[in-house]
Amino acid sequence: MTNLKEIKNNIFKKENFYLLIIILATFFLDRYSKLYILKNFSESTHYLNDFINLDLVWNTGIGFGLLSFESSIIYNSISIIIGLIIMFLVYYISKSNQADKIIFSVIIGGALGNFYDRVFINAVPDFIDLHYGNFHWFTFNVADIFITIGIIAFLLRDFFIKTNNE
C-alpha cells in the first residue's frame, strides 16, 4: 500500500504541473462566471435566445439540482461525500495514464468550483437554463459543464479505446 508522501510526490511532479493549470483554469472560469452572474443577472430571467436563458437558481443538492433538501444534515452529508470524492480523484490521478489525468483534472476543477460554493455560500448558484418550448432542462452552471464533459470523456474513452490487456 502506498503512503501519503508517495502519492504527494506522484501528484506534484514537474511533468504534472499542467494538471494543476487545468484544475485552476477550470475552477477560476467557474468562479468568474458565477460572480459575473451574481453581479449582473440576479434580479430576473434574461432571455438570450429561443433556447437559452440566464436565470439564477440556488442549488442545495448535487449537479443539476438533484437531491435538494432543506435539511442541513443531508446538505452537510452530501458536502462531505463530494469532498471525499474530490480527494479520491486527486489520489486516482497519481495512478492514472495521461489521458485520464487530463479528464480527472477537468472534473476536479468543476467539482472544486461547486464545492467552494457549498462551503462558503451554503448553496451553488446555477444559472444556465436550456429549454425548447415549455420543456426546460435542469438549470446548471459552468462547473457542471466541466464535470459533465469530463465524465462523458471518461466514458467514451473507456468505451472506444481498448487497453493492451484486452
Backbone as numpy.savetxt, mean C-alpha at the origin, in Angstrom:
# Nx Ny Nz CAx CAy CAz Cx Cy Cz
18.37 -21.31 11.44 17.53 -20.13 11.44 18.41 -18.89 11.44
18.01 -17.90 10.63 18.80 -16.69 10.53 18.51 -15.77 11.70
19.51 -14.96 12.02 19.30 -14.00 13.10 19.01 -12.62 12.52
18.63 -11.68 13.38 18.24 -10.34 12.94 19.39 -9.59 12.29
20.61 -9.79 12.78 21.76 -9.10 12.20 21.98 -9.54 10.75
21.84 -10.82 10.48 21.99 -11.34 9.12 20.91 -10.78 8.21
19.68 -10.71 8.71 18.57 -10.14 7.93 18.86 -8.67 7.63
19.28 -7.92 8.65 19.60 -6.50 8.47 20.71 -6.33 7.45
21.74 -7.15 7.52 22.85 -7.07 6.57 22.39 -7.37 5.15
21.47 -8.33 4.98 20.96 -8.66 3.65 20.11 -7.53 3.08
19.29 -6.92 3.92 18.39 -5.87 3.46 19.16 -4.59 3.13
20.15 -4.24 3.95 20.84 -2.96 3.80 22.14 -3.06 3.02
22.25 -4.01 2.13 23.40 -4.09 1.23 23.34 -2.92 0.25
24.51 -2.47 -0.19 24.55 -1.36 -1.13 23.76 -1.66 -2.41
23.83 -2.91 -2.87 23.12 -3.24 -4.11 21.60 -3.25 -3.94
21.12 -3.17 -2.71 19.68 -3.10 -2.44 19.20 -1.68 -2.16
20.08 -0.70 -2.34 19.72 0.69 -2.04 18.53 1.15 -2.88
18.46 0.68 -4.12 17.36 1.07 -5.00 16.01 0.64 -4.42
15.98 -0.41 -3.61 14.73 -0.85 -2.99 14.22 0.20 -2.00
15.15 0.76 -1.25 14.79 1.84 -0.32 14.26 3.04 -1.09
14.85 3.33 -2.24 14.38 4.44 -3.07 12.95 4.15 -3.56
12.68 2.93 -3.99 11.33 2.55 -4.45 10.33 2.71 -3.31
10.68 2.19 -2.13 9.79 2.28 -0.97 9.51 3.73 -0.61
10.56 4.54 -0.53 10.39 5.95 -0.15 9.64 6.74 -1.22
9.93 6.49 -2.50 9.23 7.20 -3.57 7.74 6.86 -3.54
7.43 5.60 -3.37 6.03 5.16 -3.29 5.34 5.81 -2.09
6.00 5.76 -0.94 5.45 6.35 0.28 5.20 7.84 0.10
6.19 8.58 -0.43 6.05 10.03 -0.54 5.07 10.44 -1.64
4.95 9.68 -2.72 3.90 9.96 -3.71 2.52 9.84 -3.07
2.35 8.81 -2.26 1.08 8.63 -1.56 0.83 9.76 -0.57
1.84 10.11 0.23 1.68 11.19 1.21 1.34 12.50 0.51
2.07 12.80 -0.57 1.81 14.05 -1.30 0.38 14.08 -1.83
-0.07 12.99 -2.43 -1.43 12.96 -2.98 -2.47 13.18 -1.89
-2.27 12.55 -0.75 -3.24 12.70 0.34 -3.23 14.11 0.91
-2.05 14.69 1.10 -1.97 16.06 1.61 -2.59 17.04 0.62
-2.36 16.81 -0.66 -2.94 17.68 -1.69 -4.47 17.60 -1.66
-4.99 16.41 -1.57 -6.45 16.24 -1.53 -7.03 16.85 -0.26
-6.40 16.61 0.87 -6.90 17.16 2.14 -6.90 18.69 2.11
-5.92 19.27 1.47 -5.83 20.73 1.41 -6.80 21.32 0.40
-7.01 20.66 -0.74 -7.72 21.27 -1.84 -9.11 20.71 -2.15
-9.40 19.49 -1.72 -10.64 18.86 -2.17 -11.45 18.25 -1.03
-11.31 18.70 0.16 -11.98 18.04 1.28 -13.44 18.47 1.45
-13.87 19.50 0.77 -15.21 20.03 1.00 -16.32 19.26 0.30
-16.11 18.91 -0.96 -17.19 18.26 -1.71 -16.59 17.38 -2.80
-17.47 16.70 -3.52 -17.03 15.84 -4.62 -16.65 16.70 -5.82
-15.53 16.35 -6.44 -15.08 17.04 -7.64 -15.11 16.04 -8.79
-15.85 16.39 -9.81 -16.03 15.50 -10.95 -14.95 15.80 -11.98
-14.06 14.82 -12.21 -12.99 15.01 -13.17 -13.45 14.69 -14.59
-14.22 13.61 -14.72 -14.79 13.23 -16.01 -15.95 12.28 -15.75
-16.42 11.59 -16.77 -17.58 10.72 -16.62 -17.29 9.45 -15.82
-16.02 9.20 -15.48 -15.66 7.95 -14.82 -14.89 8.12 -13.52
-14.37 9.31 -13.26 -13.53 9.51 -12.07 -13.97 10.76 -11.32
-14.20 10.59 -10.02 -14.47 11.70 -9.11 -13.39 11.72 -8.04
-13.17 12.88 -7.46 -12.37 12.98 -6.25 -13.35 13.26 -5.12
-13.44 12.31 -4.21 -14.43 12.39 -3.14 -13.79 11.82 -1.87
-13.49 12.66 -0.91 -12.79 12.25 0.30 -13.67 11.39 1.20
-13.17 10.20 1.52 -13.84 9.27 2.42 -12.80 8.81 3.44
-13.15 8.79 4.70 -12.22 8.33 5.75 -12.43 6.84 5.99
-11.40 6.07 5.73 -11.45 4.61 5.78 -10.81 4.12 7.09
-11.56 3.39 7.88 -11.01 2.79 9.11 -10.80 1.29 8.95
-11.02 0.79 7.75 -10.84 -0.64 7.48 -9.51 -0.90 6.81
-9.51 -1.90 5.94 -8.31 -2.20 5.16 -8.54 -1.67 3.74
-7.77 -2.13 2.78 -7.86 -1.63 1.42 -9.28 -1.56 0.89
-9.58 -0.47 0.20 -10.87 -0.23 -0.44 -12.02 -0.19 0.57
-11.74 0.13 1.83 -12.79 0.28 2.83 -13.34 -1.01 3.40
-12.73 -2.14 3.04 -13.21 -3.42 3.57 -12.90 -3.52 5.06
-13.72 -4.22 5.79 -13.58 -4.45 7.23 -13.56 -3.16 8.05
-14.37 -2.18 7.68 -14.48 -0.95 8.46 -15.43 -1.18 9.63
-14.93 -0.89 10.82 -15.72 -1.03 12.04 -15.51 0.20 12.91
-16.43 0.45 13.79 -16.31 1.56 14.74 -15.47 1.19 15.95
-15.29 -0.08 16.21 -14.59 -0.55 17.40 -13.10 -0.24 17.34
-12.58 0.38 18.39 -11.14 0.68 18.42 -10.32 -0.59 18.62
-10.90 -1.60 19.25 -10.18 -2.87 19.42 -9.96 -3.53 18.06
-10.98 -3.55 17.23 -10.84 -4.14 15.90 -9.89 -3.29 15.06
-10.04 -1.96 15.11 -9.17 -1.06 14.36 -7.70 -1.27 14.75
-7.44 -1.31 16.05 -6.07 -1.50 16.52 -5.54 -2.89 16.18
-6.40 -3.90 16.24 -5.99 -5.26 15.87 -5.61 -5.33 14.39
-6.43 -4.71 13.55 -6.12 -4.68 12.12 -4.82 -3.93 11.88
-4.61 -2.82 12.59 -3.38 -2.04 12.45 -2.15 -2.86 12.85
-2.25 -3.62 13.91 -1.14 -4.48 14.34 -0.86 -5.54 13.29
-1.91 -6.15 12.76 -1.74 -7.17 11.72 -1.06 -6.57 10.49
-1.49 -5.38 10.08 -0.87 -4.71 8.93 0.61 -4.43 9.22
0.93 -3.97 10.41 2.32 -3.73 10.80 3.15 -5.00 10.74
2.58 -6.10 11.20 3.28 -7.39 11.15 3.50 -7.86 9.70
2.50 -7.64 8.86 2.64 -8.01 7.45 3.75 -7.19 6.79
3.81 -5.91 7.09 4.88 -5.07 6.55 6.24 -5.58 7.01
6.36 -5.93 8.28 7.64 -6.46 8.79 7.98 -7.79 8.12
6.98 -8.64 7.90 7.21 -9.91 7.21 7.71 -9.66 5.79
7.11 -8.70 5.08 7.54 -8.40 3.72 8.97 -7.86 3.69
9.33 -7.05 4.67 10.71 -6.56 4.75 11.65 -7.75 4.96
11.29 -8.66 5.82 12.09 -9.88 6.01 12.15 -10.69 4.72
11.01 -10.83 4.06 10.93 -11.66 2.86 11.77 -11.09 1.72
11.93 -9.77 1.69 12.78 -9.15 0.68 14.19 -9.71 0.76
14.68 -9.93 1.97 16.05 -10.42 2.14 16.24 -11.82 1.56
15.16 -12.55 1.36 15.22 -13.92 0.85 14.76 -14.04 -0.61
14.44 -12.91 -1.24 13.79 -12.93 -2.55 14.78 -12.68 -3.68
14.31 -13.03 -4.90 15.08 -12.69 -6.10 14.84 -11.22 -6.45
15.55 -10.72 -7.45 15.49 -9.29 -7.78 14.09 -8.83 -8.17
13.39 -9.59 -8.99 12.04 -9.20 -9.41 11.11 -9.11 -8.21
11.16 -10.09 -7.33 10.30 -10.07 -6.14 10.67 -8.92 -5.21
11.94 -8.61 -5.12 12.36 -7.48 -4.26 11.70 -6.19 -4.73
11.67 -5.97 -6.03 11.04 -4.76 -6.57 9.54 -4.78 -6.30
8.91 -5.92 -6.55 7.47 -6.05 -6.33 7.13 -5.80 -4.86
7.87 -6.43 -3.95 7.60 -6.25 -2.52 7.90 -4.83 -2.06
8.86 -4.17 -2.69 9.16 -2.79 -2.33 8.00 -1.86 -2.67
7.36 -2.10 -3.81 6.19 -1.31 -4.20 5.05 -1.55 -3.21
4.83 -2.80 -2.85 3.77 -3.13 -1.88 4.08 -2.50 -0.52
5.32 -2.61 -0.07 5.70 -2.04 1.24 5.52 -0.52 1.24
5.95 0.15 0.17 5.78 1.60 0.10 4.33 2.02 0.23
3.45 1.33 -0.49 2.02 1.64 -0.38 1.46 1.30 0.99
1.85 0.15 1.51 1.36 -0.26 2.83 1.83 0.71 3.92
3.06 1.18 3.80 3.56 2.16 4.78 2.78 3.46 4.71
2.38 3.86 3.49 1.58 5.08 3.36 0.26 4.98 4.11
-0.44 3.86 3.93 -1.70 3.68 4.64 -1.49 3.43 6.13
-0.42 2.71 6.47 -0.13 2.44 7.88 0.18 3.74 8.62
0.91 4.63 7.98 1.19 5.95 8.56 -0.11 6.66 8.93
-1.06 6.66 8.00 -2.35 7.32 8.26 -3.10 6.64 9.41
-3.06 5.32 9.44 -3.75 4.58 10.51 -3.18 4.96 11.87
-1.87 5.11 11.95 -1.22 5.40 13.22 -1.38 6.86 13.62
-1.16 7.79 12.67 -1.10 9.21 13.03 -2.41 9.97 12.82
-3.31 9.44 11.99 -4.58 10.14 11.75 -5.77 9.30 12.23
-5.56 8.04 12.51 -6.60 7.10 12.94 -7.62 6.78 11.86
-7.30 7.04 10.63 -8.12 6.66 9.48 -7.30 6.95 8.23
-7.64 6.28 7.15 -6.92 6.46 5.90 -7.80 7.27 4.94
-7.28 8.38 4.42 -8.08 9.15 3.47 -8.08 8.48 2.10
-9.26 8.07 1.65 -9.45 7.54 0.31 -10.17 8.61 -0.48
-9.85 8.74 -1.77 -10.43 9.86 -2.51 -10.66 9.60 -4.00
-10.18 8.50 -4.53 -10.39 8.22 -5.96 -11.65 7.36 -6.10
-12.63 7.91 -6.77 -13.92 7.25 -6.95 -14.10 6.93 -8.43
-13.88 5.66 -8.80 -14.12 5.21 -10.18 -15.56 4.76 -10.29
-16.21 5.15 -11.37 -17.61 4.76 -11.54 -17.97 4.70 -13.01
-19.02 3.97 -13.26 -19.64 3.92 -14.58 -21.15 4.01 -14.36
-21.72 5.12 -14.76 -23.13 5.33 -14.47 -23.36 5.37 -12.97
-24.25 4.53 -12.49 -24.54 4.46 -11.06 -23.68 3.45 -10.31
-22.86 2.68 -11.04 -21.98 1.70 -10.39 -20.69 2.40 -9.97
-20.39 2.34 -8.66 -19.17 2.93 -8.12 -18.29 1.82 -7.55
-17.02 1.82 -7.94 -16.05 0.92 -7.35 -15.74 1.45 -5.95
-15.04 0.67 -5.15 -14.61 1.15 -3.83 -13.76 2.41 -4.00
-13.92 3.36 -3.11 -13.07 4.55 -3.12 -11.70 4.16 -2.59
-10.64 4.64 -3.22 -9.29 4.21 -2.86 -8.32 5.38 -2.98
-7.05 5.12 -2.70 -6.03 6.16 -2.76 -4.81 5.65 -3.52
-3.78 6.48 -3.59 -2.57 6.14 -4.35 -1.86 4.93 -3.73
-1.82 4.85 -2.41 -1.19 3.69 -1.75 -1.88 2.39 -2.17
-3.20 2.42 -2.24 -3.95 1.23 -2.67 -3.59 0.84 -4.10
-3.34 1.84 -4.95 -2.94 1.56 -6.33 -1.60 0.81 -6.33
-0.63 1.31 -5.56 0.68 0.65 -5.52 0.59 -0.76 -4.94
-0.18 -0.93 -3.88 -0.35 -2.25 -3.29 -0.98 -3.21 -4.31
-2.01 -2.75 -5.00 -2.69 -3.57 -5.99 -1.77 -3.92 -7.16
-1.02 -2.95 -7.66 -0.07 -3.21 -8.74 0.95 -4.26 -8.29
1.46 -4.11 -7.07 2.44 -5.08 -6.56 1.87 -6.48 -6.46
0.66 -6.60 -5.94 0.04 -7.92 -5.79 -0.25 -8.54 -7.16
-0.76 -7.73 -8.08 -1.03 -8.26 -9.43 0.28 -8.68 -10.10
1.32 -7.86 -9.97 2.63 -8.22 -10.55 3.15 -9.53 -9.95
2.99 -9.68 -8.64 3.45 -10.90 -7.97 2.68 -12.12 -8.49
1.37 -11.99 -8.61 0.54 -13.10 -9.10 0.85 -13.43 -10.55
1.00 -12.41 -11.38 1.32 -12.64 -12.79 2.71 -13.26 -12.93
3.66 -12.77 -12.17 5.01 -13.33 -12.20 4.96 -14.79 -11.80
4.24 -15.08 -10.77 4.13 -16.45 -10.28 3.39 -17.34 -11.27
2.41 -16.78 -11.95 1.59 -17.55 -12.87 2.29 -17.81 -14.21
3.01 -16.79 -14.73 3.57 -16.90 -16.07 5.03 -17.29 -16.13
5.78 -17.04 -15.09 7.21 -17.32 -15.13 7.49 -18.62 -14.40
8.02 -19.58 -15.10 8.37 -20.87 -14.51 9.74 -20.75 -13.86
9.88 -21.36 -12.71 11.18 -21.37 -12.06 11.99 -22.57 -12.56
13.26 -22.58 -12.27 14.13 -23.68 -12.72 13.78 -25.00 -12.02
13.06 -24.93 -10.91 12.72 -26.14 -10.17 11.58 -26.92 -10.79
10.85 -26.32 -11.74 9.67 -26.98 -12.30 10.02 -27.73 -13.56
